[in-house]
Amino acid sequence: MSTAAPARKDFLSVLDFDPSDLERCLEIAAQVKADRTLGRQAPTSAALAGRHIAMLFEKASLRTRSTFEIAVVELGGNVVSLQPEAALGKREPVADVARNLERWVDGIVIRTFSQRVLEEFARAAPRMRVINALSDDQHPCQALADVMTLREQWGPLRGRTVAYVGDGNNVAVSLVHATLMLGVNIHVVSPDGYQLPDWAVQQAAAASRHGARLRLFSDAADGVAGADAVYTDTWTSMGQEAEAERRRQVFAPYQVNDALMSHAKPGALFMHCLPAHRGEEVTADVFESAASVVFDQAENRLHVQKALLVMLVAAAHA
């Protein structure tokens, strides 16, 4: 199992990986998951020994922050928790914050609103690894967990089809990147005005491998037809609370329920990045069904993020 560092020092987007990086990340994630029962005897238990990883979270987080902090500790590193009000440009320029931090820490995990902030951090600190823990544009760590979960369920992924139903948001963008890069067809099903951004559609064409296709739909049943997995997300993301009532009206025909799942292939999986709102984007029956792998996705956040840290930080200091 090769743990060589990727060509790019940061992970701000799934597209910062080439296909071989993505495959290697998933292989490492599977191995560290299998090794977790070994505790301090695991081969990677000292991978970050003597290394410091900062956590800078401007948005609320359960899964991402918990799993990153556990990942750093289980890899033998130290977690440095930062106050966002002191570190995201309110007291001093973002670039100055980054230039300070790279003198002290080896990597930083940032959850923020603006992808631009992540890019500014990365440019200003050439020695520090920067990981996107969610921005308004992309959520690449979630996509890694998603495709790891699909591999566990299906084995080889090429030629499969995933239907994403809902807002063409950050989760959708990163899911499109990861699935297409692995040869998985992706259907994005959204109401008018909430489709995948044009820039993401353009990126998709370059990311696609092995003949995988992105198709856009406005009719939910058409988009889900023949899919091997159906994925949805909350209709109102962080920062969009003022739009919540309007979004409930617009997205109501896109609820994932038994009727919609019946259009997918028999045995199709149900996926959700969480938190979920039962009775809105998904019914309780579907969420709690045997088809649901949502908590597998959540668990796998830990393992893919450990793999990321091994590849980006540990390999850079090997």
SEKE-320266 format. One record per residue (C-alpha): chain; residue in three letters; residue number from 0; x negated, y negated, z. Coordinates in steps of 0.05 Angstrom, whole numbers. Each point is the difference from the previous one (the first is absolute). Layout:
BEGIN
{A ALA NUM {X Y Z}};
...
//
This chain:
BEGIN
{A MET 0 {0 0 0}};
{A SER 1 {-34 -64 -24}};
{A THR 2 {8 -62 43}};
{A ALA 3 {-38 -46 -46}};
{A ALA 4 {22 -73 4}};
{A PRO 5 {44 -26 -56}};
{A ALA 6 {-27 -52 -49}};
{A ARG 7 {40 -56 33}};
{A LYS 8 {-13 -15 73}};
{A ASP 9 {72 -19 17}};
{A PHE 10 {68 34 -4}};
{A LEU 11 {49 -56 -15}};
{A SER 12 {39 40 -52}};
{A VAL 13 {5 72 -23}};
{A LEU 14 {-33 -26 -63}};
{A ASP 15 {-64 -14 38}};
{A PHE 16 {-9 76 -5}};
{A ASP 17 {-13 35 -65}};
{A PRO 18 {35 67 -10}};
{A SER 19 {-59 40 28}};
{A ASP 20 {-1 -45 62}};
{A LEU 21 {74 13 11}};
{A GLU 22 {-7 75 -8}};
{A ARG 23 {-60 0 48}};
{A CYS 24 {39 -41 51}};
{A LEU 25 {56 51 0}};
{A GLU 26 {-49 57 7}};
{A ILE 27 {-33 -33 60}};
{A ALA 28 {68 -15 30}};
{A ALA 29 {20 73 -5}};
{A GLN 30 {-65 22 32}};
{A VAL 31 {3 -49 59}};
{A LYS 32 {73 20 11}};
{A ALA 33 {-21 73 4}};
{A ASP 34 {-58 -17 45}};
{A ARG 35 {39 -43 49}};
{A THR 36 {12 58 48}};
{A LEU 37 {-75 4 10}};
{A GLY 38 {0 -66 37}};
{A ARG 39 {-71 -25 14}};
{A GLN 40 {-27 62 -35}};
{A ALA 41 {29 -23 -67}};
{A PRO 42 {-54 -14 -52}};
{A THR 43 {23 -72 -7}};
{A SER 44 {7 -15 75}};
{A ALA 45 {-63 -44 -1}};
{A ALA 46 {8 -28 -71}};
{A LEU 47 {9 -71 27}};
{A ALA 48 {-46 6 60}};
{A GLY 49 {-27 -69 16}};
{A ARG 50 {48 -33 -50}};
{A HIS 51 {51 -53 16}};
{A ILE 52 {66 -7 -39}};
{A ALA 53 {43 -62 11}};
{A MET 54 {76 0 -2}};
{A LEU 55 {34 -64 -24}};
{A PHE 56 {76 7 -4}};
{A GLU 57 {42 -61 -18}};
{A LYS 58 {62 44 -9}};
{A ALA 59 {33 49 47}};
{A SER 60 {-25 72 -5}};
{A LEU 61 {13 67 33}};
{A ARG 62 {-27 53 -48}};
{A THR 63 {-57 -39 -33}};
{A ARG 64 {-31 -29 62}};
{A SER 65 {8 62 43}};
{A THR 66 {-30 46 -52}};
{A PHE 67 {-58 -45 -17}};
{A GLU 68 {-19 -9 73}};
{A ILE 69 {5 75 13}};
{A ALA 70 {-40 13 -64}};
{A VAL 71 {-57 -45 22}};
{A VAL 72 {-3 32 69}};
{A GLU 73 {3 71 -27}};
{A LEU 74 {-57 -17 -48}};
{A GLY 75 {-42 -25 59}};
{A GLY 76 {5 -75 -14}};
{A ASN 77 {22 -60 39}};
{A VAL 78 {64 -40 -12}};
{A VAL 79 {-3 -76 4}};
{A SER 80 {70 -32 6}};
{A LEU 81 {4 -71 -27}};
{A GLN 82 {53 -54 12}};
{A PRO 83 {30 -19 -67}};
{A GLU 84 {13 -72 22}};
{A ALA 85 {-75 -8 11}};
{A ALA 86 {-24 37 -62}};
{A LEU 87 {45 -15 -60}};
{A GLY 88 {-17 -71 -19}};
{A LYS 89 {38 -39 53}};
{A ARG 90 {-62 -21 40}};
{A GLU 91 {-52 5 -55}};
{A PRO 92 {-4 22 -73}};
{A VAL 93 {12 74 -15}};
{A ALA 94 {-68 4 -33}};
{A ASP 95 {-35 -25 63}};
{A VAL 96 {37 52 42}};
{A ALA 97 {-24 55 -47}};
{A ARG 98 {-72 -26 0}};
{A ASN 99 {0 3 76}};
{A LEU 100 {31 68 5}};
{A GLU 101 {-48 34 -49}};
{A ARG 102 {-56 -17 49}};
{A TRP 103 {35 42 54}};
{A VAL 104 {44 54 -32}};
{A ASP 105 {-9 51 -55}};
{A GLY 106 {72 -2 -26}};
{A ILE 107 {66 -35 10}};
{A VAL 108 {71 25 -9}};
{A ILE 109 {48 -58 -18}};
{A ARG 110 {76 -2 -2}};
{A THR 111 {21 -68 -27}};
{A PHE 112 {50 -34 -46}};
{A SER 113 {-47 -23 -55}};
{A GLN 114 {-42 45 -44}};
{A ARG 115 {-41 -62 -13}};
{A VAL 116 {-23 -1 73}};
{A LEU 117 {-26 71 -7}};
{A GLU 118 {-37 -18 -63}};
{A GLU 119 {-30 -62 33}};
{A PHE 120 {-24 41 59}};
{A ALA 121 {-32 51 -46}};
{A ARG 122 {-36 -52 -43}};
{A ALA 123 {-26 -38 60}};
{A ALA 124 {-29 61 36}};
{A PRO 125 {-39 44 -48}};
{A ARG 126 {-26 45 56}};
{A MET 127 {67 12 34}};
{A ARG 128 {50 52 -26}};
{A VAL 129 {71 -28 -5}};
{A ILE 130 {61 45 0}};
{A ASN 131 {70 -22 -19}};
{A ALA 132 {48 24 54}};
{A LEU 133 {58 -33 -38}};
{A SER 134 {11 -65 -36}};
{A ASP 135 {60 -29 -35}};
{A ASP 136 {-27 28 -66}};
{A GLN 137 {-27 69 17}};
{A HIS 138 {-1 56 52}};
{A PRO 139 {-55 47 -23}};
{A CYS 140 {-9 39 65}};
{A GLN 141 {73 21 -3}};
{A ALA 142 {-9 24 -71}};
{A LEU 143 {-58 44 20}};
{A ALA 144 {42 33 54}};
{A ASP 145 {57 8 -50}};
{A VAL 146 {-42 37 -52}};
{A MET 147 {-34 42 54}};
{A THR 148 {69 22 23}};
{A LEU 149 {21 18 -71}};
{A ARG 150 {-63 41 -8}};
{A GLU 151 {16 38 64}};
{A GLN 152 {70 14 -25}};
{A TRP 153 {-15 16 -72}};
{A GLY 154 {-73 16 -10}};
{A PRO 155 {-19 -26 -70}};
{A LEU 156 {35 -66 -15}};
{A ARG 157 {-8 -10 -74}};
{A GLY 158 {65 -3 -39}};
{A ARG 159 {44 -10 61}};
{A THR 160 {48 -59 4}};
{A VAL 161 {14 -46 59}};
{A ALA 162 {59 -48 -1}};
{A TYR 163 {-7 -63 43}};
{A VAL 164 {68 -32 14}};
{A GLY 165 {3 -71 26}};
{A ASP 166 {-38 -65 1}};
{A GLY 167 {-61 -3 -46}};
{A ASN 168 {-42 -21 60}};
{A ASN 169 {-70 13 27}};
{A VAL 170 {15 73 16}};
{A ALA 171 {26 11 -71}};
{A VAL 172 {-61 -33 -31}};
{A SER 173 {-50 43 37}};
{A LEU 174 {41 63 -11}};
{A VAL 175 {0 -14 -75}};
{A HIS 176 {-76 -8 1}};
{A ALA 177 {-13 65 38}};
{A THR 178 {50 45 -35}};
{A LEU 179 {-20 -21 -70}};
{A MET 180 {-74 8 16}};
{A LEU 181 {14 72 21}};
{A GLY 182 {42 17 -61}};
{A VAL 183 {68 -7 34}};
{A ASN 184 {57 -33 -38}};
{A ILE 185 {34 -56 39}};
{A HIS 186 {70 -29 -9}};
{A VAL 187 {12 -67 34}};
{A VAL 188 {75 -12 9}};
{A SER 189 {19 -72 19}};
{A PRO 190 {56 -50 -8}};
{A ASP 191 {-10 -60 -46}};
{A GLY 192 {-44 -52 32}};
{A TYR 193 {-35 50 45}};
{A GLN 194 {-40 40 -50}};
{A LEU 195 {-73 18 3}};
{A PRO 196 {-41 -63 -14}};
{A ASP 197 {-25 -9 -71}};
{A TRP 198 {-72 0 23}};
{A ALA 199 {10 68 32}};
{A VAL 200 {31 28 -63}};
{A GLN 201 {-61 -23 -39}};
{A GLN 202 {-47 31 50}};
{A ALA 203 {38 65 -4}};
{A ALA 204 {-17 10 -72}};
{A ALA 205 {-75 -3 15}};
{A ALA 206 {6 44 62}};
{A SER 207 {37 57 -33}};
{A ARG 208 {-36 67 -9}};
{A HIS 209 {19 67 -30}};
{A GLY 210 {59 -28 -39}};
{A ALA 211 {38 -25 61}};
{A ARG 212 {53 -52 -14}};
{A LEU 213 {33 -58 37}};
{A ARG 214 {74 -9 -17}};
{A LEU 215 {44 -56 26}};
{A PHE 216 {75 9 13}};
{A SER 217 {57 -41 25}};
{A ASP 218 {49 58 7}};
{A ALA 219 {-15 42 62}};
{A ALA 220 {28 66 -26}};
{A ASP 221 {-38 -6 -65}};
{A GLY 222 {-65 -16 35}};
{A VAL 223 {5 58 49}};
{A ALA 224 {21 51 -53}};
{A GLY 225 {-49 58 -1}};
{A ALA 226 {-46 -29 53}};
{A ASP 227 {-41 46 45}};
{A ALA 228 {1 -51 56}};
{A VAL 229 {43 -61 17}};
{A TYR 230 {-33 -57 38}};
{A THR 231 {32 -62 31}};
{A ASP 232 {-19 -58 46}};
{A THR 233 {36 -51 42}};
{A TRP 234 {39 -51 -41}};
{A THR 235 {-27 -58 41}};
{A SER 236 {-74 -3 14}};
{A MET 237 {-37 -41 52}};
{A GLY 238 {6 -74 -17}};
{A GLN 239 {65 9 -39}};
{A GLU 240 {48 0 59}};
{A ALA 241 {38 -61 -25}};
{A GLU 242 {19 41 -62}};
{A ALA 243 {26 60 38}};
{A GLU 244 {74 -7 -11}};
{A ARG 245 {-8 -16 -74}};
{A ARG 246 {-46 59 -9}};
{A ARG 247 {50 48 33}};
{A GLN 248 {51 -20 -52}};
{A VAL 249 {-48 5 -59}};
{A PHE 250 {-31 67 21}};
{A ALA 251 {63 36 24}};
{A PRO 252 {6 39 -66}};
{A TYR 253 {-71 24 10}};
{A GLN 254 {10 36 66}};
{A VAL 255 {-33 69 1}};
{A ASN 256 {57 47 21}};
{A ASP 257 {21 71 -16}};
{A ALA 258 {33 -22 -64}};
{A LEU 259 {-63 -33 -26}};
{A MET 260 {-45 57 22}};
{A SER 261 {44 48 -40}};
{A HIS 262 {-27 -32 -64}};
{A ALA 263 {-71 20 18}};
{A LYS 264 {-29 69 -10}};
{A PRO 265 {24 54 48}};
{A GLY 266 {-46 -1 60}};
{A ALA 267 {-23 -72 -12}};
{A LEU 268 {-36 -33 58}};
{A PHE 269 {24 -63 35}};
{A MET 270 {-54 -52 18}};
{A HIS 271 {0 -65 38}};
{A CYS 272 {-58 -42 26}};
{A LEU 273 {38 -20 65}};
{A PRO 274 {29 -34 37}};
{A ALA 275 {66 25 -27}};
{A HIS 276 {69 -30 8}};
{A ARG 277 {50 58 -1}};
{A GLY 278 {64 -21 -33}};
{A GLU 279 {-34 -52 -44}};
{A GLU 280 {-54 25 -49}};
{A VAL 281 {11 72 21}};
{A THR 282 {54 39 34}};
{A ALA 283 {-14 37 65}};
{A ASP 284 {17 66 -34}};
{A VAL 285 {-55 -8 -52}};
{A PHE 286 {-50 -29 48}};
{A GLU 287 {8 58 48}};
{A SER 288 {7 54 -53}};
{A ALA 289 {-49 57 -14}};
{A ALA 290 {-21 -38 -63}};
{A SER 291 {-28 -57 42}};
{A VAL 292 {-76 -5 7}};
{A VAL 293 {-1 -70 31}};
{A PHE 294 {-36 20 63}};
{A ASP 295 {-51 39 -39}};
{A GLN 296 {-14 -64 -38}};
{A ALA 297 {-7 -37 66}};
{A GLU 298 {-47 53 29}};
{A ASN 299 {-43 -1 -62}};
{A ARG 300 {-14 -74 9}};
{A LEU 301 {-50 21 53}};
{A HIS 302 {-36 49 -44}};
{A VAL 303 {-6 -42 -63}};
{A GLN 304 {-23 -60 41}};
{A LYS 305 {-54 43 33}};
{A ALA 306 {-21 20 -70}};
{A LEU 307 {-2 -73 -21}};
{A LEU 308 {-44 -18 59}};
{A VAL 309 {-47 58 -14}};
{A MET 310 {-7 -21 -73}};
{A LEU 311 {-5 -75 9}};
{A VAL 312 {-37 -8 66}};
{A ALA 313 {-34 65 19}};
{A ALA 314 {-26 14 -70}};
{A ALA 315 {-27 -71 -8}};
{A HIS 316 {-44 11 62}};
{A ALA 317 {-20 72 -13}};
//
